[in-house]
Amino acid sequence: MKVLVLGAGVVGVTSAWFLAREGHAVTVVDRQPGPALETSFANGGQVSVTHSTPWANPSTPAQILRWLGQEDAPLLFRPRADLAQWLWGAQFLVECLPSRTRRNSERIHAVVTYSHAVLSALREELALDYDAGRRGILKIYTDRHELEAAVTPAMRAPGAAREFKTRDECVAIEPALAESRLEIHGGIFTPRDESGDAHKFTVGLAAHCERAGVRFLFDTPIEALERESGTIAGVRVRREGRSERLAADAFLVCLGSYSPLLLAPVGIRVPIYPLKGYSVTLPIDDPAGAPTVSITDEQMKIVLSRLGDRLRAAGTAELTGYDTELNAARCKAIVDRVFELFPRAGRRDSVTLWTGLRPSTPSNVPIVGRTRYPNLFLNTGHGTLGWTMSCGSARAIADLMSGRAPEPGLVG
Ligand SMILES: Cc1cc2nc3c(=O)[nH]c(=O)nc-3n(C[C@H](O)[C@H](O)[C@H](O)COP(=O)(O)OP(=O)(O)OC[C@H]3O[C@@H](n4cnc5c(N)ncnc54)[C@H](O)[C@@H]3O)c2cc1C
């Protein structure tokens, strides 16, 4: 079957890989000059397998209210005259109900667990180098009350998947924390979790895709999906200044935050809205001053991952539409926090700033599966965990499109 994959982020490229492995003739189309140059470019790097609680959970509405109007707030809602934003916000609040959070956590858990197994197998098979870190994730708390609220009795049992750690135990796990200027009250350690550079991974996998016969059409903006007699007949693209139709037997939408914009004109509504985040990346000056365990800073909603000789800190969320401007106050808040935690990691004047739009559903459960068009499929809406979930959802959609039963719980 001839398949067009729309989008060459981490989700599109992993999908192309598994589709090609099933024997399909795959072409990937993207407006950028290479793979993973939008949201998959400089994310937090965490492969967060053990932590599946979505951002929509019972504690979030109070936090958003507390931070309302604060320019450098970790979670910030900027009201706009945009119906999609308000509808998404209302759905997000519904997903904060305890019963919804439980259900969403279970669904996310299924995706991340399977995805971790698929990523591990792929890493072995292709010997992919993506600055992988496999020393776990340590979630640290600088607020004693939040720590006490987060720790359950099960976390104090030896060998728990999520282990409570005292301040001293946190420092033993990550010695670079000894120099933190912030008071750390304790943490939760998830040793199975990993990290790695999603951009480097995607570029490496795209090279393997090409060797397996996948064709990439870069610098090719997609303008529209074109339907005929109840199916999708082609996609209208712009190539070398001309409008052109690309035809195929099947189409897979992996357009991240932009998926709803191309799907709405063919009558498909998906509850995806961009959730803007920031990252800072700095070359590491003193290896002993930078963490080798991936860190989640719960109060600031940022994560830190060591990617080879670089340190990446990423996070915070802003509901502000398709705006990719760098906001100075928000960047400064992350940079300040990095140097409070790890004063010797690198130099302030060497940081690279970046912003990206997480393709977020209100529940943080991705949209993977069929549509009402028999030859149009979706693999999108991976929100805060797209790198973590990419391999599993790619394998599942490739199975579905090839007529095989996907892993249970992956396709909705
Ligand atoms: C600050 C931040 C930190 C994050 N940290 C983590 C983390 O630690 N762990 C984790 O698992 N996830 C993390 N994420 C989430 C993760 O990065 C995303 O979920 C993931 O990258 C989404 O991948 P994607 O392929 O769906 O989207 P994208 O990477 O955005 O890919 C979509 C592609 O579609 C193309 N496209 C869109 N519209 C068109 C068009 N009209 N024509 C042609 N091409 C088009 C784009 O060029 C792009 O290449 C983070 C995100 C952010 C912003």
The ligand as a Tripos MOL2 file, in Angstrom:
@<TRIPOS>MOLECULE
LIG
   53    58     1     0     0
SMALL
NO_CHARGES

@<TRIPOS>ATOM
      1 C1          8.9660   22.5260   26.3560 C.3       1 LIG1
      2 C2          8.5830   21.1100   26.0130 C.ar      1 LIG1
      3 C3          9.1060   20.0640   26.7720 C.ar      1 LIG1
      4 C4          8.7450   18.7470   26.4710 C.ar      1 LIG1
      5 N1          9.3250   17.7300   27.1880 N.ar      1 LIG1
      6 C5          9.0160   16.4490   26.8900 C.ar      1 LIG1
      7 C6          9.6510   15.3840   27.5870 C.ar      1 LIG1
      8 O1         10.5110   15.5870   28.4490 O.2       1 LIG1
      9 N2          9.2790   14.1010   27.2930 N.ar      1 LIG1
     10 C7          8.3270   13.8320   26.3510 C.ar      1 LIG1
     11 O2          8.0100   12.6600   26.1570 O.2       1 LIG1
     12 N3          7.7370   14.8300   25.6400 N.ar      1 LIG1
     13 C8          8.0580   16.1180   25.8930 C.ar      1 LIG1
     14 N4          7.4600   17.1400   25.1980 N.ar      1 LIG1
     15 C9          6.4060   16.8190   24.2320 C.3       1 LIG1
     16 C10         6.9500   16.3680   22.8840 C.3       1 LIG1
     17 O3          8.0230   17.1810   22.4910 O.3       1 LIG1
     18 C11         5.8250   16.4310   21.8290 C.3       1 LIG1
     19 O4          4.6840   15.7560   22.2980 O.3       1 LIG1
     20 C12         6.2810   15.7740   20.5320 C.3       1 LIG1
     21 O5          7.4600   16.3730   20.0740 O.3       1 LIG1
     22 C13         5.1900   15.9070   19.4690 C.3       1 LIG1
     23 O6          5.6840   15.2980   18.3100 O.3       1 LIG1
     24 P1          4.8780   15.3860   16.9520 P.3       1 LIG1
     25 O7          5.6650   14.6110   15.9610 O.co2     1 LIG1
     26 O8          3.4620   15.0060   17.1930 O.co2     1 LIG1
     27 O9          4.8390   16.9460   16.6160 O.3       1 LIG1
     28 P2          5.9560   17.8330   15.8700 P.3       1 LIG1
     29 O10         7.3080   17.4780   16.3190 O.co2     1 LIG1
     30 O11         5.5390   19.2440   16.0030 O.co2     1 LIG1
     31 O12         5.8100   17.3580   14.3760 O.3       1 LIG1
     32 C14         4.7710   17.7990   13.5280 C.3       1 LIG1
     33 C15         5.3710   18.0520   12.1800 C.3       1 LIG1
     34 O13         4.3320   18.4660   11.3010 O.3       1 LIG1
     35 C16         4.8390   19.4570   10.4460 C.3       1 LIG1
     36 N5          3.7250   20.2720    9.9600 N.ar      1 LIG1
     37 C17         2.7540   20.8720   10.6780 C.ar      1 LIG1
     38 N6          1.8910   21.4940    9.8650 N.ar      1 LIG1
     39 C18         2.3290   21.2920    8.5990 C.ar      1 LIG1
     40 C19         1.8480   21.6870    7.3170 C.ar      1 LIG1
     41 N7          0.7400   22.4140    7.1610 N.pl3     1 LIG1
     42 N8          2.5600   21.2860    6.2370 N.ar      1 LIG1
     43 C20         3.6660   20.5260    6.3550 C.ar      1 LIG1
     44 N9          4.1660   20.1380    7.5340 N.ar      1 LIG1
     45 C21         3.4930   20.5110    8.6610 C.ar      1 LIG1
     46 C22         5.8160   20.2520   11.2950 C.3       1 LIG1
     47 O14         6.7920   20.8800   10.5040 O.3       1 LIG1
     48 C23         6.3960   19.1700   12.2070 C.3       1 LIG1
     49 O15         7.6420   18.6900   11.7290 O.3       1 LIG1
     50 C24         7.8160   18.4740   25.4350 C.ar      1 LIG1
     51 C25         7.3190   19.5210   24.6650 C.ar      1 LIG1
     52 C26         7.7060   20.8300   24.9370 C.ar      1 LIG1
     53 C27         7.1710   21.9420   24.0890 C.3       1 LIG1
@<TRIPOS>BOND
     1     1     2 1
     2     2     3 ar
     3     2    52 ar
     4     3     4 ar
     5     4     5 ar
     6     4    50 ar
     7     5     6 ar
     8     6     7 ar
     9     6    13 1
    10     7     8 2
    11     7     9 ar
    12     9    10 ar
    13    10    11 2
    14    10    12 ar
    15    12    13 ar
    16    13    14 ar
    17    14    15 1
    18    14    50 ar
    19    15    16 1
    20    16    17 1
    21    16    18 1
    22    18    19 1
    23    18    20 1
    24    20    21 1
    25    20    22 1
    26    22    23 1
    27    23    24 1
    28    24    25 2
    29    24    26 1
    30    24    27 1
    31    27    28 1
    32    28    29 2
    33    28    30 1
    34    28    31 1
    35    31    32 1
    36    32    33 1
    37    33    34 1
    38    33    48 1
    39    34    35 1
    40    35    36 1
    41    35    46 1
    42    36    37 ar
    43    36    45 ar
    44    37    38 ar
    45    38    39 ar
    46    39    40 ar
    47    39    45 ar
    48    40    41 1
    49    40    42 ar
    50    42    43 ar
    51    43    44 ar
    52    44    45 ar
    53    46    47 1
    54    46    48 1
    55    48    49 1
    56    50    51 ar
    57    51    52 ar
    58    52    53 1
@<TRIPOS>SUBSTRUCTURE
     1 LIG1         1 GROUP 0 **** ****
